[in-house]
Amino acid sequence: MTDEDLRAIWPELGMLIGELRSTHSELPQRLVDSVQYASTSGEIYSGVGNALWQNKAVPKALSSSAYGMSGPMRWIMRMWRRI
């Protein structure tokens, strides 16, 4: 999946991946794979949450537009931080 395909299908994730590609080597591809190869929304949230949880400094380094999450995604991230 190219970055253009990603932005067309998931605009918010495409923005996040674009910003991460300039500073991180492995994380952007893990996020894309988490979405691309998951078969349920639970698998997507689990894969994305796990990847971000293992890289806790990432949200602090992102611009507010790239990190702007919807309410449900913020809730999921809070749950991951409690683990």
N, CA, C and O atoms as a DFTB+ gen file, in Angstrom:
332 C
 N C O
     1  1       0.840      -1.167       0.000
     2  2       0.000       0.000       0.000
     3  2       0.893       1.240       0.000
     4  3       1.786       1.371       0.837
     5  1       0.649       2.125      -0.923
     6  2       1.441       3.353      -1.004
     7  2       0.884       4.403      -0.044
     8  3      -0.233       4.271       0.458
     9  1       1.665       5.432       0.202
    10  2       1.196       6.509       1.074
    11  2      -0.019       7.216       0.481
    12  3      -0.899       7.656       1.221
    13  1      -0.076       7.330      -0.843
    14  2      -1.219       7.966      -1.495
    15  2      -2.493       7.138      -1.285
    16  3      -3.559       7.690      -1.014
    17  1      -2.373       5.807      -1.411
    18  2      -3.517       4.921      -1.147
    19  2      -3.989       5.072       0.292
    20  3      -5.187       5.138       0.567
    21  1      -3.035       5.124       1.191
    22  2      -3.357       5.244       2.609
    23  2      -4.101       6.547       2.889
    24  3      -5.102       6.543       3.605
    25  1      -3.625       7.657       2.335
    26  2      -4.300       8.944       2.545
    27  2      -5.694       8.962       1.928
    28  3      -6.591       9.632       2.439
    29  1      -5.881       8.232       0.833
    30  2      -7.195       8.193       0.191
    31  2      -8.201       7.380       1.019
    32  3      -9.381       7.725       1.081
    33  1      -7.730       6.307       1.648
    34  2      -8.626       5.421       2.391
    35  2      -8.803       5.889       3.835
    36  3      -9.928       5.966       4.329
    37  1      -7.696       6.201       4.511
    38  2      -7.712       6.646       5.900
    39  2      -6.944       7.960       5.995
    40  3      -5.748       7.942       6.283
    41  1      -7.590       9.093       5.763
    42  2      -6.875      10.376       5.737
    43  2      -6.106      10.697       7.020
    44  3      -4.979      11.188       6.957
    45  1      -6.701      10.426       8.177
    46  2      -6.034      10.743       9.436
    47  2      -4.799       9.869       9.635
    48  3      -3.744      10.358      10.040
    49  1      -4.932       8.587       9.352
    50  2      -3.790       7.694       9.479
    51  2      -2.720       8.065       8.464
    52  3      -1.530       8.000       8.771
    53  1      -3.125       8.450       7.267
    54  2      -2.162       8.873       6.253
    55  2      -1.354      10.075       6.697
    56  3      -0.151      10.137       6.443
    57  1      -1.997      11.041       7.362
    58  2      -1.293      12.211       7.870
    59  2      -0.298      11.805       8.958
    60  3       0.838      12.278       8.980
    61  1      -0.735      10.931       9.851
    62  2       0.122      10.458      10.924
    63  2       1.328       9.705      10.373
    64  3       2.458       9.946      10.798
    65  1       1.097       8.805       9.440
    66  2       2.188       8.023       8.850
    67  2       3.163       8.929       8.121
    68  3       4.375       8.746       8.227
    69  1       2.651       9.900       7.386
    70  2       3.525      10.831       6.675
    71  2       4.457      11.575       7.606
    72  3       5.635      11.759       7.300
    73  1       3.934      12.001       8.739
    74  2       4.772      12.715       9.698
    75  2       5.760      11.770      10.383
    76  3       6.901      12.151      10.647
    77  1       5.331      10.552      10.668
    78  2       6.218       9.594      11.345
    79  2       7.345       9.098      10.444
    80  3       8.432       8.798      10.936
    81  1       7.113       9.008       9.153
    82  2       8.142       8.487       8.246
    83  2       9.417       9.329       8.276
    84  3      10.507       8.815       8.028
    85  1       9.282      10.608       8.576
    86  2      10.468      11.464       8.595
    87  2      11.326      11.279       9.842
    88  3      12.507      11.627       9.835
    89  1      10.749      10.736      10.907
    90  2      11.505      10.631      12.158
    91  2      11.673       9.210      12.690
    92  3      12.553       8.968      13.517
    93  1      10.859       8.279      12.239
    94  2      10.915       6.901      12.749
    95  2      11.046       5.937      11.572
    96  3      10.507       6.174      10.492
    97  1      11.762       4.863      11.801
    98  2      11.962       3.918      10.699
    99  2      10.955       2.772      10.713
   100  3      10.388       2.448       9.669
   101  1      10.726       2.168      11.835
   102  2       9.909       0.956      11.917
   103  2       8.441       1.226      12.242
   104  3       7.561       0.548      11.712
   105  1       8.169       2.184      13.084
   106  2       6.820       2.422      13.578
   107  2       5.788       2.699      12.488
   108  3       4.702       2.123      12.545
   109  1       6.065       3.549      11.499
   110  2       5.030       3.800      10.483
   111  2       4.560       2.537       9.766
   112  3       3.365       2.372       9.522
   113  1       5.478       1.660       9.433
   114  2       5.092       0.437       8.739
   115  2       4.308      -0.491       9.651
   116  3       3.396      -1.178       9.191
   117  1       4.649      -0.527      10.950
   118  2       3.876      -1.347      11.895
   119  2       2.439      -0.863      11.980
   120  3       1.511      -1.668      12.062
   121  1       2.252       0.467      11.961
   122  2       0.898       1.011      12.016
   123  2       0.114       0.664      10.757
   124  3      -1.056       0.287      10.833
   125  1       0.755       0.792       9.602
   126  2       0.091       0.455       8.335
   127  2      -0.275      -1.022       8.321
   128  3      -1.388      -1.383       7.938
   129  1       0.647      -1.871       8.734
   130  2       0.373      -3.309       8.760
   131  2      -0.756      -3.645       9.733
   132  3      -1.563      -4.536       9.468
   133  1      -0.810      -2.930      10.859
   134  2      -1.875      -3.169      11.836
   135  2      -3.247      -2.930      11.238
   136  3      -4.203      -3.635      11.562
   137  1      -3.346      -1.942      10.372
   138  2      -4.629      -1.619       9.747
   139  2      -4.875      -2.489       8.521
   140  3      -5.977      -3.001       8.321
   141  1      -3.853      -2.649       7.717
   142  2      -4.014      -3.345       6.439
   143  2      -4.313      -4.829       6.603
   144  3      -5.120      -5.376       5.852
   145  1      -3.692      -5.483       7.554
   146  2      -3.828      -6.933       7.665
   147  2      -4.792      -7.382       8.754
   148  3      -4.942      -8.586       8.967
   149  1      -5.442      -6.469       9.444
   150  2      -6.405      -6.838      10.475
   151  2      -7.749      -7.149       9.829
   152  3      -8.100      -6.581       8.794
   153  1      -8.486      -8.043      10.442
   154  2      -9.790      -8.401       9.881
   155  2     -10.955      -7.840      10.684
   156  3     -12.088      -7.840      10.203
   157  1     -10.698      -7.360      11.901
   158  2     -11.765      -6.777      12.708
   159  2     -11.295      -5.448      13.289
   160  3     -10.096      -5.173      13.339
   161  1     -12.237      -4.635      13.724
   162  2     -11.860      -3.359      14.326
   163  2     -11.083      -3.581      15.621
   164  3     -10.206      -2.785      15.958
   165  1     -11.389      -4.640      16.339
   166  2     -10.645      -4.953      17.556
   167  2      -9.183      -5.231      17.272
   168  3      -8.309      -4.796      18.022
   169  1      -8.908      -5.952      16.195
   170  2      -7.523      -6.217      15.817
   171  2      -6.810      -4.932      15.402
   172  3      -5.627      -4.751      15.694
   173  1      -7.533      -4.040      14.720
   174  2      -6.934      -2.764      14.314
   175  2      -6.572      -1.948      15.552
   176  3      -5.435      -1.494      15.683
   177  1      -7.531      -1.757      16.461
   178  2      -7.256      -0.974      17.664
   179  2      -6.155      -1.608      18.507
   180  3      -5.317      -0.899      19.065
   181  1      -6.150      -2.917      18.601
   182  2      -5.129      -3.609      19.368
   183  2      -3.749      -3.415      18.755
   184  3      -2.789      -3.112      19.463
   185  1      -3.647      -3.587      17.443
   186  2      -2.357      -3.433      16.776
   187  2      -1.824      -2.016      16.825
   188  3      -0.644      -1.800      17.102
   189  1      -2.688      -1.051      16.557
   190  2      -2.274       0.353      16.595
   191  2      -1.937       0.762      18.022
   192  3      -0.918       1.410      18.263
   193  1      -2.791       0.385      18.963
   194  2      -2.535       0.727      20.367
   195  2      -1.248       0.129      20.881
   196  3      -0.498       0.790      21.599
   197  1      -0.984      -1.109      20.525
   198  2       0.248      -1.760      20.959
   199  2       1.471      -1.072      20.363
   200  3       2.457      -0.846      21.064
   201  1       1.417      -0.742      19.096
   202  2       2.550      -0.075      18.450
   203  2       2.824       1.284      19.088
   204  3       3.980       1.634      19.323
   205  1       1.776       2.048      19.367
   206  2       1.963       3.358      19.992
   207  2       2.371       3.234      21.451
   208  3       3.147       4.050      21.948
   209  1       1.854       2.218      22.147
   210  2       2.218       2.016      23.540
   211  2       3.706       1.709      23.674
   212  3       4.352       2.169      24.616
   213  1       4.251       0.937      22.743
   214  2       5.666       0.599      22.784
   215  2       6.556       1.783      22.420
   216  3       7.765       1.742      22.648
   217  1       5.974       2.826      21.862
   218  2       6.709       4.037      21.496
   219  2       6.033       5.232      22.164
   220  3       5.468       6.090      21.487
   221  1       6.093       5.283      23.484
   222  2       5.333       6.264      24.251
   223  2       5.737       7.711      23.983
   224  3       4.935       8.618      24.204
   225  1       6.934       7.943      23.521
   226  2       7.383       9.322      23.272
   227  2       6.837       9.878      21.965
   228  3       6.924      11.084      21.732
   229  1       6.282       9.042      21.117
   230  2       5.814       9.486      19.807
   231  2       4.749      10.571      19.886
   232  3       4.889      11.584      19.202
   233  1       3.686      10.418      20.686
   234  2       2.659      11.464      20.699
   235  2       3.192      12.846      21.062
   236  3       2.690      13.851      20.559
   237  1       4.194      12.909      21.921
   238  2       4.764      14.200      22.306
   239  2       5.514      14.853      21.162
   240  3       5.629      16.078      21.116
   241  1       6.024      14.054      20.237
   242  2       6.808      14.586      19.129
   243  2       5.957      14.963      17.920
   244  3       6.455      15.604      16.995
   245  1       4.688      14.578      17.913
   246  2       3.828      14.838      16.757
   247  2       3.178      16.213      16.837
   248  3       2.977      16.760      17.921
   249  1       2.858      16.751      15.686
   250  2       2.102      17.997      15.661
   251  2       0.680      17.718      16.135
   252  3       0.228      16.573      16.106
   253  1      -0.009      18.734      16.560
   254  2      -1.368      18.536      17.063
   255  2      -2.306      18.057      15.965
   256  3      -3.248      17.316      16.246
   257  1      -2.070      18.465      14.717
   258  2      -2.954      18.013      13.635
   259  2      -2.758      16.534      13.341
   260  3      -3.719      15.850      12.989
   261  1      -1.542      16.023      13.476
   262  2      -1.302      14.605      13.220
   263  2      -1.782      13.743      14.379
   264  3      -2.187      12.599      14.172
   265  1      -1.741      14.275      15.592
   266  2      -2.129      13.490      16.755
   267  2      -3.591      13.676      17.124
   268  3      -4.091      12.999      18.021
   269  1      -4.273      14.571      16.457
   270  2      -5.677      14.802      16.776
   271  2      -6.496      13.542      16.578
   272  3      -6.717      13.109      15.447
   273  1      -6.943      12.957      17.669
   274  2      -7.675      11.700      17.604
   275  2      -9.146      11.921      17.921
   276  3      -9.518      12.884      18.591
   277  1      -9.949      11.035      17.439
   278  2     -11.365      11.061      17.780
   279  2     -11.545      10.627      19.232
   280  3     -10.639      10.053      19.836
   281  1     -12.705      10.903      19.773
   282  2     -12.994      10.532      21.157
   283  2     -12.798       9.050      21.442
   284  3     -12.149       8.706      22.430
   285  1     -13.339       8.158      20.606
   286  2     -13.143       6.729      20.879
   287  2     -11.666       6.309      20.847
   288  3     -11.243       5.466      21.639
   289  1     -10.897       6.887      19.947
   290  2      -9.475       6.513      19.879
   291  2      -8.730       7.026      21.109
   292  3      -7.843       6.342      21.619
   293  1      -9.076       8.222      21.593
   294  2      -8.441       8.728      22.822
   295  2      -8.774       7.811      23.995
   296  3      -7.922       7.552      24.845
   297  1     -10.023       7.316      24.042
   298  2     -10.413       6.404      25.106
   299  2      -9.583       5.127      25.050
   300  3      -9.116       4.637      26.078
   301  1      -9.402       4.596      23.858
   302  2      -8.602       3.371      23.699
   303  2      -7.164       3.611      24.142
   304  3      -6.570       2.767      24.813
   305  1      -6.611       4.747      23.771
   306  2      -5.226       5.037      24.166
   307  2      -5.115       5.165      25.689
   308  3      -4.129       4.717      26.273
   309  1      -6.111       5.767      26.334
   310  2      -6.082       5.841      27.798
   311  2      -6.120       4.450      28.411
   312  3      -5.439       4.196      29.404
   313  1      -6.905       3.549      27.838
   314  2      -6.974       2.183      28.345
   315  2      -5.619       1.483      28.186
   316  3      -5.192       0.742      29.072
   317  1      -4.946       1.719      27.056
   318  2      -3.641       1.104      26.829
   319  2      -2.617       1.614      27.830
   320  3      -1.754       0.854      28.271
   321  1      -2.698       2.886      28.196
   322  2      -1.731       3.435      29.153
   323  2      -1.892       2.817      30.523
   324  3      -0.927       2.761      31.286
   325  1      -3.087       2.350      30.861
   326  2      -3.325       1.755      32.180
   327  2      -2.763       0.353      32.280
   328  3      -2.578      -0.161      33.383
   329  1      -2.491      -0.266      31.159
   330  2      -2.002      -1.654      31.189
   331  2      -0.571      -1.694      31.651
   332  3       0.018      -2.771      31.742
